[in-house]
């Protein structure tokens, strides 16, 4: 019921993005000693794109086995880092300090989205007269 509210839906999608980003960043840190490993990150979360996704576009449906199945885009694309500031002699491009800064940013983003959730439900409780 509450997931149909646009603010709650946006906060939830932001929290899902942050959780997925933390997984990718922790994989980078876990592979800090793997030769020729290039770090990854998610494409940045864009609220404008998220708002456009809340309006479901009309799409095609494969009703027959001979129909071409439409491609479904994953909104959380993992992107390889193109800029590496430094790399080790074995070709590993993971800078642990840089990954830790990104994890700190992800934590802040998660806390903001969680705060938005709390404020939205507090507003609903106030509107319903249930303080």
N, CA, C and O atoms as CSV, one atom per row, in Angstrom:
chain,resi,resn,atom,element,x,y,z
A,1,UNK,N,N,0.811,-1.183,0.000
A,1,UNK,CA,C,0.000,0.000,0.000
A,1,UNK,C,C,0.863,1.259,0.000
A,1,UNK,O,O,0.653,2.156,-0.817
A,2,UNK,N,N,1.836,1.330,0.915
A,2,UNK,CA,C,2.653,2.524,1.022
A,2,UNK,C,C,3.664,2.645,-0.112
A,2,UNK,O,O,4.142,3.743,-0.398
A,3,UNK,N,N,3.999,1.520,-0.767
A,3,UNK,CA,C,4.982,1.578,-1.843
A,3,UNK,C,C,4.441,2.275,-3.087
A,3,UNK,O,O,5.197,2.556,-4.017
A,4,UNK,N,N,3.132,2.558,-3.112
A,4,UNK,CA,C,2.551,3.276,-4.245
A,4,UNK,C,C,2.745,4.788,-4.112
A,4,UNK,O,O,2.542,5.522,-5.079
A,5,UNK,N,N,3.136,5.261,-2.926
A,5,UNK,CA,C,3.426,6.675,-2.741
A,5,UNK,C,C,4.742,6.992,-3.437
A,5,UNK,O,O,5.723,6.267,-3.270
A,6,UNK,N,N,4.772,8.056,-4.207
A,6,UNK,CA,C,5.953,8.343,-5.018
A,6,UNK,C,C,7.191,8.619,-4.167
A,6,UNK,O,O,8.285,8.192,-4.536
A,7,UNK,N,N,7.053,9.314,-3.050
A,7,UNK,CA,C,8.212,9.612,-2.211
A,7,UNK,C,C,8.769,8.329,-1.609
A,7,UNK,O,O,9.985,8.139,-1.559
A,8,UNK,N,N,7.894,7.459,-1.157
A,8,UNK,CA,C,8.337,6.192,-0.582
A,8,UNK,C,C,8.999,5.332,-1.659
A,8,UNK,O,O,10.019,4.689,-1.411
A,9,UNK,N,N,8.418,5.328,-2.834
A,9,UNK,CA,C,8.983,4.558,-3.941
A,9,UNK,C,C,10.364,5.077,-4.327
A,9,UNK,O,O,11.280,4.292,-4.571
A,10,UNK,N,N,10.512,6.393,-4.381
A,10,UNK,CA,C,11.815,6.981,-4.702
A,10,UNK,C,C,12.847,6.671,-3.626
A,10,UNK,O,O,13.989,6.331,-3.936
A,11,UNK,N,N,12.454,6.786,-2.381
A,11,UNK,CA,C,13.389,6.482,-1.290
A,11,UNK,C,C,13.783,5.012,-1.324
A,11,UNK,O,O,14.943,4.671,-1.094
A,12,UNK,N,N,12.829,4.151,-1.609
A,12,UNK,CA,C,13.122,2.723,-1.681
A,12,UNK,C,C,14.071,2.407,-2.836
A,12,UNK,O,O,15.006,1.622,-2.674
A,13,UNK,N,N,13.835,3.015,-3.997
A,13,UNK,CA,C,14.732,2.759,-5.121
A,13,UNK,C,C,16.121,3.319,-4.852
A,13,UNK,O,O,17.114,2.728,-5.276
A,14,UNK,N,N,16.207,4.439,-4.160
A,14,UNK,CA,C,17.514,5.004,-3.787
A,14,UNK,C,C,18.231,4.056,-2.817
A,14,UNK,O,O,19.432,3.820,-2.951
A,15,UNK,N,N,17.498,3.519,-1.848
A,15,UNK,CA,C,18.115,2.602,-0.888
A,15,UNK,C,C,18.558,1.309,-1.575
A,15,UNK,O,O,19.603,0.758,-1.232
A,16,UNK,N,N,17.781,0.822,-2.533
A,16,UNK,CA,C,18.180,-0.360,-3.302
A,16,UNK,C,C,19.457,-0.080,-4.087
A,16,UNK,O,O,20.353,-0.922,-4.149
A,17,UNK,N,N,19.536,1.108,-4.684
A,17,UNK,CA,C,20.734,1.491,-5.443
A,17,UNK,C,C,21.953,1.553,-4.527
A,17,UNK,O,O,23.026,1.062,-4.879
A,18,UNK,N,N,21.785,2.156,-3.357
A,18,UNK,CA,C,22.901,2.268,-2.417
A,18,UNK,C,C,23.349,0.883,-1.947
A,18,UNK,O,O,24.548,0.625,-1.841
A,19,UNK,N,N,22.402,-0.005,-1.668
A,19,UNK,CA,C,22.754,-1.361,-1.230
A,19,UNK,C,C,23.533,-2.090,-2.321
A,19,UNK,O,O,24.526,-2.760,-2.036
A,20,UNK,N,N,23.090,-1.962,-3.551
A,20,UNK,CA,C,23.803,-2.601,-4.672
A,20,UNK,C,C,25.188,-1.976,-4.854
A,20,UNK,O,O,26.150,-2.683,-5.154
A,21,UNK,N,N,25.294,-0.659,-4.675
A,21,UNK,CA,C,26.591,0.015,-4.808
A,21,UNK,C,C,27.554,-0.453,-3.723
A,21,UNK,O,O,28.741,-0.639,-3.988
A,22,UNK,N,N,27.054,-0.645,-2.508
A,22,UNK,CA,C,27.918,-1.140,-1.440
A,22,UNK,C,C,28.428,-2.542,-1.756
A,22,UNK,O,O,29.566,-2.871,-1.419
A,23,UNK,N,N,27.610,-3.370,-2.395
A,23,UNK,CA,C,28.066,-4.696,-2.807
A,23,UNK,C,C,29.206,-4.592,-3.818
A,23,UNK,O,O,30.213,-5.291,-3.704
A,24,UNK,N,N,29.040,-3.716,-4.803
A,24,UNK,CA,C,30.062,-3.554,-5.843
A,24,UNK,C,C,31.358,-3.008,-5.239
A,24,UNK,O,O,32.446,-3.481,-5.565
A,25,UNK,N,N,31.240,-2.018,-4.364
A,25,UNK,CA,C,32.432,-1.440,-3.750
A,25,UNK,C,C,33.143,-2.433,-2.835
A,25,UNK,O,O,34.372,-2.449,-2.772
A,26,UNK,N,N,32.377,-3.257,-2.127
A,26,UNK,CA,C,33.021,-4.255,-1.264
A,26,UNK,C,C,33.702,-5.334,-2.099
A,26,UNK,O,O,34.717,-5.889,-1.677
A,27,UNK,N,N,33.155,-5.643,-3.290
A,27,UNK,CA,C,33.845,-6.563,-4.198
A,27,UNK,C,C,35.169,-5.964,-4.656
A,27,UNK,O,O,36.163,-6.678,-4.789
A,28,UNK,N,N,35.183,-4.653,-4.897
A,28,UNK,CA,C,36.427,-3.987,-5.276
A,28,UNK,C,C,37.477,-4.126,-4.182
A,28,UNK,O,O,38.634,-4.447,-4.451
A,29,UNK,N,N,37.057,-3.880,-2.948
A,29,UNK,CA,C,38.000,-3.964,-1.827
A,29,UNK,C,C,38.463,-5.410,-1.623
A,29,UNK,O,O,39.632,-5.659,-1.325
A,30,UNK,N,N,37.541,-6.354,-1.784
A,30,UNK,CA,C,37.909,-7.765,-1.620
A,30,UNK,C,C,38.930,-8.202,-2.670
A,30,UNK,O,O,39.730,-9.103,-2.418
A,31,UNK,N,N,38.907,-7.575,-3.838
A,31,UNK,CA,C,39.846,-7.931,-4.901
A,31,UNK,C,C,41.014,-6.960,-5.001
A,31,UNK,O,O,41.621,-6.824,-6.064
A,32,UNK,N,N,41.328,-6.289,-3.911
A,32,UNK,CA,C,42.413,-5.305,-3.920
A,32,UNK,C,C,43.769,-5.931,-4.217
A,32,UNK,O,O,44.681,-5.226,-4.649
A,33,UNK,N,N,43.928,-7.222,-3.999
A,33,UNK,CA,C,45.195,-7.886,-4.270
A,33,UNK,C,C,45.145,-8.808,-5.481
A,33,UNK,O,O,46.101,-9.541,-5.733
A,34,UNK,N,N,44.063,-8.787,-6.228
A,34,UNK,CA,C,43.928,-9.635,-7.408
A,34,UNK,C,C,44.640,-8.975,-8.584
A,34,UNK,O,O,44.354,-7.821,-8.901
A,35,UNK,N,N,45.552,-9.677,-9.231
A,35,UNK,CA,C,46.265,-9.075,-10.367
A,35,UNK,C,C,45.319,-8.690,-11.500
A,35,UNK,O,O,44.378,-9.419,-11.813
A,36,UNK,N,N,45.579,-7.545,-12.102
A,36,UNK,CA,C,44.844,-7.016,-13.259
A,36,UNK,C,C,43.355,-6.794,-12.993
A,36,UNK,O,O,42.553,-6.805,-13.926
A,37,UNK,N,N,42.985,-6.595,-11.743
A,37,UNK,CA,C,41.578,-6.333,-11.411
A,37,UNK,C,C,41.306,-4.841,-11.570
A,37,UNK,O,O,42.059,-4.011,-11.059
A,38,UNK,N,N,40.240,-4.504,-12.272
A,38,UNK,CA,C,39.814,-3.109,-12.426
A,38,UNK,C,C,38.576,-2.880,-11.570
A,38,UNK,O,O,37.634,-3.670,-11.632
A,39,UNK,N,N,38.558,-1.817,-10.774
A,39,UNK,CA,C,37.399,-1.565,-9.913
A,39,UNK,C,C,36.166,-1.196,-10.723
A,39,UNK,O,O,36.263,-0.685,-11.839
A,40,UNK,N,N,35.004,-1.467,-10.135
A,40,UNK,CA,C,33.711,-1.164,-10.758
A,40,UNK,C,C,32.935,-0.219,-9.865
A,40,UNK,O,O,33.269,-0.036,-8.695
A,41,UNK,N,N,31.914,0.369,-10.418
A,41,UNK,CA,C,30.990,1.198,-9.657
A,41,UNK,C,C,29.673,1.213,-10.418
A,41,UNK,O,O,29.629,0.850,-11.593
A,42,UNK,N,N,28.615,1.624,-9.764
A,42,UNK,CA,C,27.326,1.753,-10.440
A,42,UNK,C,C,27.238,3.118,-11.097
A,42,UNK,O,O,27.873,4.080,-10.666
A,43,UNK,N,N,26.430,3.179,-12.157
A,43,UNK,CA,C,26.190,4.499,-12.738
A,43,UNK,C,C,25.433,5.311,-11.694
A,43,UNK,O,O,24.640,4.755,-10.934
A,44,UNK,N,N,25.668,6.616,-11.648
A,44,UNK,CA,C,25.045,7.443,-10.610
A,44,UNK,C,C,23.522,7.372,-10.636
A,44,UNK,O,O,22.898,7.292,-11.694
A,45,UNK,N,N,22.947,7.403,-9.438
A,45,UNK,CA,C,21.485,7.401,-9.304
A,45,UNK,C,C,20.979,8.788,-9.652
A,45,UNK,O,O,21.487,9.788,-9.143
A,46,UNK,N,N,19.992,8.848,-10.507
A,46,UNK,CA,C,19.444,10.116,-10.950
A,46,UNK,C,C,17.954,10.126,-10.610
A,46,UNK,O,O,17.190,9.298,-11.108
A,47,UNK,N,N,17.550,11.066,-9.762
A,47,UNK,CA,C,16.144,11.126,-9.352
A,47,UNK,C,C,15.222,11.403,-10.526
A,47,UNK,O,O,14.092,10.915,-10.556
A,48,UNK,N,N,15.692,12.181,-11.493
A,48,UNK,CA,C,14.863,12.476,-12.664
A,48,UNK,C,C,14.561,11.199,-13.437
A,48,UNK,O,O,13.428,10.982,-13.867
A,49,UNK,N,N,15.575,10.353,-13.614
A,49,UNK,CA,C,15.352,9.073,-14.284
A,49,UNK,C,C,14.427,8.178,-13.462
A,49,UNK,O,O,13.580,7.473,-14.011
A,50,UNK,N,N,14.598,8.214,-12.134
A,50,UNK,CA,C,13.752,7.398,-11.267
A,50,UNK,C,C,12.297,7.856,-11.339
A,50,UNK,O,O,11.388,7.027,-11.308
A,51,UNK,N,N,12.072,9.145,-11.434
A,51,UNK,CA,C,10.708,9.646,-11.579
A,51,UNK,C,C,10.103,9.206,-12.898
A,51,UNK,O,O,8.919,8.874,-12.961
A,52,UNK,N,N,10.909,9.201,-13.955
A,52,UNK,CA,C,10.417,8.760,-15.252
A,52,UNK,C,C,10.095,7.272,-15.244
A,52,UNK,O,O,9.225,6.826,-15.992
A,53,UNK,N,N,10.788,6.492,-14.403
A,53,UNK,CA,C,10.539,5.056,-14.337
A,53,UNK,C,C,9.276,4.740,-13.553
A,53,UNK,O,O,8.702,3.664,-13.718
A,54,UNK,N,N,8.830,5.663,-12.697
A,54,UNK,CA,C,7.623,5.394,-11.931
A,54,UNK,C,C,6.398,5.385,-12.833
A,54,UNK,O,O,5.394,4.744,-12.522
A,55,UNK,N,N,6.483,6.098,-13.948
A,55,UNK,CA,C,5.400,6.065,-14.932
A,55,UNK,C,C,5.716,4.924,-15.877
A,55,UNK,O,O,6.672,4.991,-16.649
A,56,UNK,N,N,4.918,3.887,-15.814
A,56,UNK,CA,C,5.188,2.693,-16.602
A,56,UNK,C,C,4.896,2.946,-18.077
A,56,UNK,O,O,3.765,3.270,-18.441
A,57,UNK,N,N,5.919,2.800,-18.935
A,57,UNK,CA,C,5.673,2.981,-20.363
A,57,UNK,C,C,4.926,1.778,-20.937
A,57,UNK,O,O,4.994,0.669,-20.407
A,58,UNK,N,N,4.228,2.026,-22.013
A,58,UNK,CA,C,3.531,0.947,-22.700
A,58,UNK,C,C,4.571,0.185,-23.503
A,58,UNK,O,O,5.321,0.778,-24.277
A,59,UNK,N,N,4.615,-1.108,-23.323
A,59,UNK,CA,C,5.617,-1.907,-24.015
A,59,UNK,C,C,4.986,-3.019,-24.823
A,59,UNK,O,O,3.772,-3.220,-24.805
A,60,UNK,N,N,5.835,-3.732,-25.527
A,60,UNK,CA,C,5.361,-4.854,-26.327
A,60,UNK,C,C,5.383,-6.115,-25.468
A,60,UNK,O,O,6.140,-6.217,-24.502
A,61,UNK,N,N,4.551,-7.050,-25.836
A,61,UNK,CA,C,4.497,-8.323,-25.124
A,61,UNK,C,C,4.662,-9.447,-26.130
A,61,UNK,O,O,4.073,-9.418,-27.210
A,62,UNK,N,N,5.461,-10.429,-25.773
A,62,UNK,CA,C,5.654,-11.598,-26.631
A,62,UNK,C,C,4.538,-12.591,-26.326
A,62,UNK,O,O,4.569,-13.268,-25.298
A,63,UNK,N,N,3.563,-12.676,-27.210
A,63,UNK,CA,C,2.420,-13.562,-26.996
A,63,UNK,C,C,2.560,-14.876,-27.755
A,63,UNK,O,O,1.725,-15.770,-27.623
A,64,UNK,N,N,3.616,-14.985,-28.547
A,64,UNK,CA,C,3.865,-16.181,-29.334
A,64,UNK,C,C,5.340,-16.522,-29.203
A,64,UNK,O,O,6.169,-15.625,-29.052
A,65,UNK,N,N,5.680,-17.804,-29.259
A,65,UNK,CA,C,7.079,-18.213,-29.136
A,65,UNK,C,C,7.960,-17.629,-30.231
A,65,UNK,O,O,9.169,-17.506,-30.033
A,66,UNK,N,N,7.402,-17.269,-31.369
A,66,UNK,CA,C,8.185,-16.741,-32.483
A,66,UNK,C,C,8.356,-15.225,-32.416
A,66,UNK,O,O,9.035,-14.634,-33.256
A,67,UNK,N,N,7.746,-14.605,-31.425
A,67,UNK,CA,C,7.922,-13.162,-31.250
A,67,UNK,C,C,9.310,-12.876,-30.684
A,67,UNK,O,O,9.891,-13.701,-29.979
A,68,UNK,N,N,9.815,-11.721,-30.999
A,68,UNK,CA,C,11.087,-11.288,-30.428
A,68,UNK,C,C,10.804,-10.776,-29.021
A,68,UNK,O,O,9.917,-9.947,-28.820
A,69,UNK,N,N,11.561,-11.273,-28.054
A,69,UNK,CA,C,11.361,-10.869,-26.665
A,69,UNK,C,C,12.007,-9.495,-26.465
A,69,UNK,O,O,13.175,-9.311,-26.804
A,70,UNK,N,N,11.263,-8.528,-25.918
A,70,UNK,CA,C,11.834,-7.198,-25.712
A,70,UNK,C,C,12.945,-7.233,-24.661
A,70,UNK,O,O,12.910,-8.026,-23.720
A,71,UNK,N,N,13.909,-6.370,-24.844
A,71,UNK,CA,C,15.032,-6.278,-23.919
A,71,UNK,C,C,14.601,-5.440,-22.723
A,71,UNK,O,O,14.080,-4.336,-22.883
A,72,UNK,N,N,14.821,-5.970,-21.526
A,72,UNK,CA,C,14.503,-5.248,-20.305
A,72,UNK,C,C,15.799,-4.659,-19.772
A,72,UNK,O,O,16.770,-5.378,-19.535
A,73,UNK,N,N,15.806,-3.347,-19.587
A,73,UNK,CA,C,17.015,-2.675,-19.121
A,73,UNK,C,C,17.117,-2.767,-17.611
A,73,UNK,O,O,16.131,-2.577,-16.898
A,74,UNK,N,N,18.321,-3.060,-17.125
A,74,UNK,CA,C,18.596,-3.072,-15.698
A,74,UNK,C,C,18.909,-1.644,-15.280
A,74,UNK,O,O,19.863,-1.063,-15.797
A,75,UNK,N,N,18.132,-1.043,-14.348
A,75,UNK,CA,C,18.395,0.345,-13.990
A,75,UNK,C,C,19.696,0.546,-13.223
A,75,UNK,O,O,20.192,1.669,-13.133
A,76,UNK,N,N,20.252,-0.523,-12.671
A,76,UNK,CA,C,21.491,-0.404,-11.914
A,76,UNK,C,C,22.630,-1.070,-12.672
A,76,UNK,O,O,23.016,-2.196,-12.361
A,77,UNK,N,N,23.157,-0.384,-13.651
A,77,UNK,CA,C,24.242,-0.931,-14.447
A,77,UNK,C,C,25.566,-0.793,-13.720
A,77,UNK,O,O,25.891,0.272,-13.195
A,78,UNK,N,N,26.331,-1.882,-13.694
A,78,UNK,CA,C,27.676,-1.846,-13.137
A,78,UNK,C,C,28.602,-1.395,-14.243
A,78,UNK,O,O,28.593,-1.952,-15.340
A,79,UNK,N,N,29.403,-0.384,-13.951
A,79,UNK,CA,C,30.296,0.191,-14.943
A,79,UNK,C,C,31.734,0.018,-14.463
A,79,UNK,O,O,32.045,0.268,-13.299
A,80,UNK,N,N,32.597,-0.410,-15.365
A,80,UNK,CA,C,34.018,-0.502,-15.031
A,80,UNK,C,C,34.591,0.899,-14.930
A,80,UNK,O,O,34.228,1.783,-15.705
A,81,UNK,N,N,35.485,1.098,-13.976
A,81,UNK,CA,C,36.148,2.384,-13.829
A,81,UNK,C,C,37.063,2.618,-15.013
A,81,UNK,O,O,37.893,1.770,-15.342
A,82,UNK,N,N,36.916,3.744,-15.639
A,82,UNK,CA,C,37.774,4.038,-16.790
A,82,UNK,C,C,39.003,4.812,-16.367
A,82,UNK,O,O,40.081,4.627,-16.931
A,83,UNK,N,N,38.846,5.689,-15.366
A,83,UNK,CA,C,39.979,6.458,-14.881
A,83,UNK,C,C,40.585,5.723,-13.703
A,83,UNK,O,O,39.926,5.529,-12.682
A,84,UNK,N,N,41.794,5.327,-13.832
A,84,UNK,CA,C,42.477,4.776,-12.675
A,84,UNK,C,C,43.610,5.726,-12.342
A,84,UNK,O,O,44.429,6.071,-13.194
A,85,UNK,N,N,43.640,6.134,-11.110
A,85,UNK,CA,C,44.623,7.123,-10.699
A,85,UNK,C,C,45.977,6.491,-10.423
A,85,UNK,O,O,47.017,7.129,-10.582
A,86,UNK,N,N,45.952,5.274,-10.022
A,86,UNK,CA,C,47.201,4.565,-9.806
A,86,UNK,C,C,46.928,3.079,-9.913
A,86,UNK,O,O,45.797,2.630,-9.728
A,87,UNK,N,N,47.950,2.331,-10.207
A,87,UNK,CA,C,47.810,0.882,-10.243
A,87,UNK,C,C,49.091,0.267,-9.721
A,87,UNK,O,O,50.161,0.872,-9.774
A,88,UNK,N,N,48.960,-0.934,-9.223
A,88,UNK,CA,C,50.115,-1.625,-8.679
A,88,UNK,C,C,50.899,-2.276,-9.822
A,88,UNK,O,O,50.402,-2.341,-10.947
A,89,UNK,N,N,52.111,-2.755,-9.552
A,89,UNK,CA,C,52.903,-3.393,-10.611
A,89,UNK,C,C,52.224,-4.608,-11.241
A,89,UNK,O,O,52.521,-4.949,-12.386
A,90,UNK,N,N,51.313,-5.271,-10.510
A,90,UNK,CA,C,50.622,-6.427,-11.082
A,90,UNK,C,C,49.385,-6.027,-11.891
A,90,UNK,O,O,48.659,-6.900,-12.368
A,91,UNK,N,N,49.134,-4.728,-12.052
A,91,UNK,CA,C,48.028,-4.258,-12.869
A,91,UNK,C,C,46.733,-4.017,-12.121
A,91,UNK,O,O,45.737,-3.629,-12.732
A,92,UNK,N,N,46.720,-4.234,-10.820
A,92,UNK,CA,C,45.519,-4.002,-10.026
A,92,UNK,C,C,45.314,-2.502,-9.867
A,92,UNK,O,O,46.232,-1.784,-9.469
A,93,UNK,N,N,44.120,-2.032,-10.175
A,93,UNK,CA,C,43.846,-0.595,-10.145
A,93,UNK,C,C,42.973,-0.175,-8.959
A,93,UNK,O,O,42.460,0.944,-8.945
A,94,UNK,N,N,42.797,-1.042,-7.978
A,94,UNK,CA,C,41.965,-0.710,-6.820
A,94,UNK,C,C,42.776,0.136,-5.843
A,94,UNK,O,O,43.844,-0.274,-5.389
A,95,UNK,N,N,42.261,1.311,-5.530
A,95,UNK,CA,C,42.839,2.160,-4.492
A,95,UNK,C,C,41.893,2.049,-3.303
A,95,UNK,O,O,40.774,2.562,-3.345
A,96,UNK,N,N,42.336,1.387,-2.251
A,96,UNK,CA,C,41.464,1.086,-1.117
A,96,UNK,C,C,40.913,2.363,-0.486
A,96,UNK,O,O,39.742,2.414,-0.109
A,97,UNK,N,N,41.744,3.383,-0.372
A,97,UNK,CA,C,41.277,4.636,0.233
A,97,UNK,C,C,40.150,5.250,-0.594
A,97,UNK,O,O,39.177,5.763,-0.041
A,98,UNK,N,N,40.281,5.198,-1.904
A,98,UNK,CA,C,39.239,5.730,-2.784
A,98,UNK,C,C,37.940,4.945,-2.622
A,98,UNK,O,O,36.857,5.528,-2.603
A,99,UNK,N,N,38.049,3.637,-2.507
A,99,UNK,CA,C,36.860,2.799,-2.324
A,99,UNK,C,C,36.206,3.068,-0.974
A,99,UNK,O,O,34.980,3.044,-0.863
A,100,UNK,N,N,37.013,3.324,0.051
A,100,UNK,CA,C,36.465,3.623,1.373
A,100,UNK,C,C,35.719,4.966,1.363
A,100,UNK,O,O,34.697,5.113,2.034
A,101,UNK,N,N,36.229,5.940,0.604
A,101,UNK,CA,C,35.525,7.221,0.482
A,101,UNK,C,C,34.176,7.000,-0.199
A,101,UNK,O,O,33.169,7.575,0.215
A,102,UNK,N,N,34.151,6.177,-1.232
A,102,UNK,CA,C,32.892,5.893,-1.921
A,102,UNK,C,C,31.915,5.163,-1.006
A,102,UNK,O,O,30.710,5.409,-1.074
A,103,UNK,N,N,32.409,4.273,-0.157
A,103,UNK,CA,C,31.540,3.587,0.798
A,103,UNK,C,C,30.974,4.584,1.809
A,103,UNK,O,O,29.814,4.472,2.205
A,104,UNK,N,N,31.786,5.557,2.229
A,104,UNK,CA,C,31.290,6.606,3.123
A,104,UNK,C,C,30.196,7.433,2.469
A,104,UNK,O,O,29.210,7.789,3.115
A,105,UNK,N,N,30.370,7.744,1.174
A,105,UNK,CA,C,29.330,8.470,0.439
A,105,UNK,C,C,28.049,7.643,0.349
A,105,UNK,O,O,26.946,8.171,0.486
A,106,UNK,N,N,28.211,6.345,0.120
A,106,UNK,CA,C,27.047,5.455,0.038
A,106,UNK,C,C,26.312,5.403,1.376
A,106,UNK,O,O,25.082,5.391,1.418
A,107,UNK,N,N,27.072,5.374,2.460
A,107,UNK,CA,C,26.464,5.351,3.792
A,107,UNK,C,C,25.653,6.622,4.029
A,107,UNK,O,O,24.542,6.563,4.557
A,108,UNK,N,N,26.204,7.764,3.642
A,108,UNK,CA,C,25.480,9.026,3.803
A,108,UNK,C,C,24.211,9.035,2.959
A,108,UNK,O,O,23.162,9.488,3.415
A,109,UNK,N,N,24.305,8.538,1.732
A,109,UNK,CA,C,23.130,8.481,0.860
A,109,UNK,C,C,22.057,7.582,1.442
A,109,UNK,O,O,20.869,7.891,1.358
A,110,UNK,N,N,22.473,6.470,2.032
A,110,UNK,CA,C,21.520,5.542,2.647
A,110,UNK,C,C,20.825,6.199,3.833
A,110,UNK,O,O,19.614,6.060,4.008
A,111,UNK,N,N,21.592,6.909,4.641
A,111,UNK,CA,C,21.005,7.571,5.811
A,111,UNK,C,C,20.012,8.651,5.395
A,111,UNK,O,O,18.984,8.833,6.047
A,112,UNK,N,N,20.310,9.363,4.322
A,112,UNK,CA,C,19.379,10.389,3.833
A,112,UNK,C,C,18.083,9.739,3.364
A,112,UNK,O,O,16.996,10.217,3.689
A,113,UNK,N,N,18.190,8.650,2.599
A,113,UNK,CA,C,16.991,7.960,2.112
A,113,UNK,C,C,16.189,7.371,3.269
A,113,UNK,O,O,14.959,7.417,3.259
A,114,UNK,N,N,16.882,6.815,4.271
A,114,UNK,CA,C,16.186,6.263,5.437
A,114,UNK,C,C,15.484,7.381,6.214
A,114,UNK,O,O,14.378,7.184,6.717
A,115,UNK,N,N,16.115,8.538,6.314
A,115,UNK,CA,C,15.490,9.681,6.971
A,115,UNK,C,C,14.254,10.144,6.226
A,115,UNK,O,O,13.262,10.540,6.839
A,116,UNK,N,N,14.313,10.095,4.902
A,116,UNK,CA,C,13.163,10.455,4.085
A,116,UNK,C,C,12.006,9.491,4.329
A,116,UNK,O,O,10.852,9.908,4.421
A,117,UNK,N,N,12.322,8.198,4.432
A,117,UNK,CA,C,11.312,7.200,4.781
A,117,UNK,C,C,10.646,7.554,6.112
A,117,UNK,O,O,9.420,7.601,6.211
A,118,UNK,N,N,11.465,7.799,7.124
A,118,UNK,CA,C,10.941,8.084,8.456
A,118,UNK,C,C,10.059,9.332,8.457
A,118,UNK,O,O,8.991,9.348,9.068
A,119,UNK,N,N,10.516,10.370,7.770
A,119,UNK,CA,C,9.730,11.607,7.731
A,119,UNK,C,C,8.399,11.401,7.014
A,119,UNK,O,O,7.372,11.937,7.431
A,120,UNK,N,N,8.423,10.625,5.937
A,120,UNK,CA,C,7.182,10.378,5.183
A,120,UNK,C,C,6.165,9.627,6.040
A,120,UNK,O,O,4.981,9.966,6.042
A,121,UNK,N,N,6.623,8.609,6.768
A,121,UNK,CA,C,5.685,7.848,7.603
A,121,UNK,C,C,5.244,8.642,8.831
A,121,UNK,O,O,4.122,8.474,9.308
A,122,UNK,N,N,6.115,9.498,9.339
A,122,UNK,CA,C,5.717,10.362,10.447
A,122,UNK,C,C,4.635,11.338,9.977
A,122,UNK,O,O,3.685,11.625,10.705
A,123,UNK,N,N,4.795,11.841,8.753
A,123,UNK,CA,C,3.794,12.728,8.173
A,123,UNK,C,C,2.462,11.998,7.998
A,123,UNK,O,O,1.404,12.568,8.266
A,124,UNK,N,N,2.507,10.752,7.553
A,124,UNK,CA,C,1.281,9.965,7.396
A,124,UNK,C,C,0.604,9.707,8.749
A,124,UNK,O,O,-0.617,9.810,8.868
A,125,UNK,N,N,1.402,9.374,9.761
A,125,UNK,CA,C,0.829,9.152,11.094
A,125,UNK,C,C,0.186,10.442,11.624
A,125,UNK,O,O,-0.881,10.403,12.237
A,126,UNK,N,N,0.840,11.577,11.383
A,126,UNK,CA,C,0.268,12.861,11.828
A,126,UNK,C,C,-1.030,13.143,11.095
A,126,UNK,O,O,-2.001,13.598,11.699
A,127,UNK,N,N,-1.052,12.873,9.786
A,127,UNK,CA,C,-2.269,13.102,8.993
A,127,UNK,C,C,-3.417,12.208,9.455
A,127,UNK,O,O,-4.580,12.607,9.399
A,128,UNK,N,N,-3.088,10.997,9.912
A,128,UNK,CA,C,-4.109,10.076,10.394
A,128,UNK,C,C,-4.496,10.335,11.845
A,128,UNK,O,O,-5.427,9.714,12.358
A,129,UNK,N,N,-3.784,11.253,12.513
A,129,UNK,CA,C,-4.063,11.589,13.899
A,129,UNK,C,C,-3.496,10.591,14.879
A,129,UNK,O,O,-3.957,10.505,16.017
A,130,UNK,N,N,-2.501,9.834,14.452
A,130,UNK,CA,C,-1.877,8.834,15.328
A,130,UNK,C,C,-0.443,9.258,15.606
A,130,UNK,O,O,0.499,8.732,15.014
A,131,UNK,N,N,-0.290,10.210,16.508
A,131,UNK,CA,C,1.058,10.690,16.829
A,131,UNK,C,C,1.750,9.651,17.591
A,131,UNK,O,O,2.906,9.833,17.974
